[in-house]
């Protein structure tokens, strides 16, 4: 049985189109909570949610913590650098010790692909994948889809371009899975060295020319150029990447006037996007951050409800 059916969220592959639409609809009602003077509802009172992040994170970790607190759950952040992992304990043994304290949900980010699945198979508490290696980041894709639907009213039939380092991007993989399930037409754009061979089998198109996608896309989703990987020589230089795949005001003239510009963050200003584009009227980057809290509230609420049953 899929993770979602048993109270875990590991990958959007586990979700049907109806599951995704249910999460997005639930998130709409939770977004209203964050606009109140008292930003709290008692939906998860008495529940405990643990944040277990072994990679640096600001948006995702804070977003999950806020989401849990606004649902009245108790939260606990485990600092990996100050934990028993630094003494040689395995992530599974550590998680089993956390489980022994009778927690209800563990939100996991790990640099190795597959760790959330290992924990979900071994533990009773629900597991939410907050990003594992280059494999998946399901809640980021869900908040991206929520933002697109909020801005454009639909996803079915939209042309969405995902631009940048597709090869190393868990965000791209989850968005491809979710957007194609909801009927969007997805095109990937980037250097040939940063696009996985054969990815077209997932129902996407591939181009290596930014101008091709700028002209008719409804949504432009830029990905962070992972500069820490460039010692592997995927690119001749960052300057060359900016010239071919970075977006500035001049290139933006090729795009539709009402095109939606997205980025999961953190943005390398002057590389993926110039500052005036990142802060411009077409950008929804900060709206993505706002919507992340509502979407994660919906995920926590729905998953812990499944665990209750």
Long-range contacts (C-beta under 8 A, 24 or more apart in sequence): 3-117, 3-120, 3-127, 4-303, 4-306, 5-306, 6-306, 7-126, 7-303, 7-304, 7-306, 7-307, 8-116, 8-120, 8-126, 8-127, 8-128, 8-303, 9-126, 9-127, 9-128, 9-129, 9-138, 9-139, 9-299, 9-303, 10-116, 10-117, 10-120, 10-127, 10-129, 10-136, 10-138, 11-129, 11-135, 11-136, 11-138, 11-174, 11-177, 12-136, 12-138, 12-141, 12-142, 12-174, 12-177, 12-178, 12-181, 13-177, 15-138, 15-178, 15-181, 16-181, 17-181, 17-182, 20-142, 20-145, 20-178, 20-181, 20-182, 21-182, 22-302, 23-142, 23-295, 23-298, 23-299, 23-302, 24-142, 24-145, 24-146, 24-149, 24-295, 24-298, 26-298, 26-301, 26-302, 27-142, 27-146, 27-291, 27-294, 27-295, 27-297, 27-298, 28-294, 30-70, 30-294, 30-297, 30-298, 30-301, 31-290, 31-291, 31-293, 31-294, 33-70, 33-294, 33-297, 34-70, 34-290, 34-293, 34-294, 39-70, 40-69, 40-70, 40-71, 40-72, 41-70, 41-71, 41-72, 42-72, 43-71, 43-72, 43-301, 44-68, 44-71, 44-72, 44-73, 44-300, 44-301, 44-304, 45-72, 45-73, 46-73, 46-74, 47-71, 47-73, 47-74, 47-104, 47-105, 47-304, 48-73, 48-74, 48-75, 48-76, 48-102, 48-103, 48-104, 48-105, 49-73, 49-74, 49-75, 49-76, 49-103, 49-104, 49-105, 49-106, 49-107, 49-300, 50-75, 50-76, 50-77, 50-78, 50-98, 50-103, 50-105, 50-106, 50-107, 50-125, 51-75, 51-76, 51-77, 51-78, 51-107, 52-78, 52-80, 52-94, 52-95, 52-98, 52-106, 52-107, 52-108, 52-109, 53-77, 53-78, 53-80, 53-107, 53-108, 53-109, 53-130, 54-80, 54-85, 54-91, 54-109, 54-110, 54-111, 55-109, 55-110, 55-111, 55-131, 57-109, 57-130, 57-131, 58-266, 59-265, 59-289, 59-292, 60-109, 60-130, 60-131, 60-137, 60-139, 60-140, 60-292, 61-109, 61-130, 63-289, 63-292, 63-293, 63-296, 64-107, 64-128, 64-130, 64-139, 64-296, 64-300, 66-293, 67-293, 67-294, 67-296, 67-297, 67-299, 67-300, 68-105, 68-300, 70-293, 70-297, 71-297, 71-300, 71-301, 73-104, 73-105, 73-300, 76-103, 91-115, 91-118, 91-119, 92-118, 92-119, 92-122, 95-119, 95-122, 95-123, 96-122, 96-123, 98-125, 99-123, 99-124, 99-125, 104-304, 104-307, 105-300, 105-303, 105-304, 105-307, 108-132, 125-307, 126-303, 126-304, 126-306, 126-307, 128-299, 128-300, 128-303, 131-170, 132-170, 133-170, 134-167, 134-168, 134-169, 134-170, 134-173, 135-170, 135-173, 136-170, 136-173, 136-174, 137-170, 137-171, 137-173, 137-174, 137-264, 138-174, 138-178, 139-292, 139-295, 139-296, 139-299, 140-170, 140-171, 140-174, 140-175, 140-264, 140-292, 141-171, 141-174, 141-175, 141-177, 141-178, 141-179, 142-178, 142-295, 142-299, 143-288, 143-291, 143-292, 143-294, 143-295, 143-296, 144-171, 144-175, 144-178, 144-221, 144-262, 144-264, 144-288, 145-175, 145-178, 145-179, 145-182, 146-291, 146-294, 146-295, 147-260, 147-262, 147-284, 147-287, 147-288, 147-291, 148-219, 148-260, 148-262, 150-287, 150-291, 151-260, 151-284, 151-287, 152-218, 152-219, 152-260, 155-179, 155-182, 155-183, 155-184, 156-182, 156-183, 156-184, 157-183, 157-184, 157-185, 158-184, 158-185, 158-218, 158-219, 159-184, 159-185, 159-187, 159-216, 159-217, 159-218, 159-219, 160-184, 160-185, 160-186, 160-187, 160-217, 160-218, 160-219, 160-221, 161-186, 161-187, 161-188, 161-189, 161-213, 161-214, 161-217, 161-219, 161-220, 161-221, 162-186, 162-187, 162-188, 162-189, 162-221, 162-223, 163-188, 163-189, 163-190, 163-210, 163-213, 163-220, 163-221, 163-222, 163-223, 163-245, 163-247, 163-272, 164-189, 164-190, 164-194, 164-222, 164-223, 164-224, 164-225, 164-245, 164-272, 165-190, 165-194, 165-223, 165-224, 165-225, 165-226, 165-229, 165-234, 166-190, 166-194, 166-195, 166-196, 166-199, 166-223, 167-193, 167-194, 167-195, 167-196, 167-234, 168-194, 168-226, 168-229, 169-223, 171-223, 171-264, 172-223, 175-221, 176-202, 176-203, 176-204, 177-202, 180-204, 187-212, 187-213, 187-217, 189-213, 189-245, 190-245, 191-234, 191-235, 191-241, 191-244, 191-245, 193-234, 193-235, 194-234, 194-235, 210-244, 210-245, 210-247, 210-251, 211-251, 211-254, 214-247, 214-251, 214-252, 214-254, 214-255, 214-259, 215-254, 215-255, 216-256, 217-255, 217-256, 217-259, 218-256, 218-259, 218-260, 219-259, 219-260, 219-262, 220-247, 220-255, 220-259, 220-260, 220-261, 220-262, 221-262, 221-263, 221-264, 222-247, 222-261, 222-262, 222-263, 222-267, 222-272, 222-273, 223-263, 223-264, 223-272, 224-263, 224-264, 224-265, 224-266, 224-267, 224-268, 224-272, 225-268, 225-271, 225-272, 227-268, 238-271, 241-271, 242-270, 242-271, 245-272, 246-270, 246-271, 246-272, 246-273, 246-274, 247-272, 247-273, 247-274, 247-277, 248-273, 248-274, 248-276, 248-277, 249-274, 249-276, 249-277, 249-280, 252-277, 252-280, 252-282, 255-282, 258-282, 260-284, 261-285, 262-288, 263-288, 264-288, 265-289
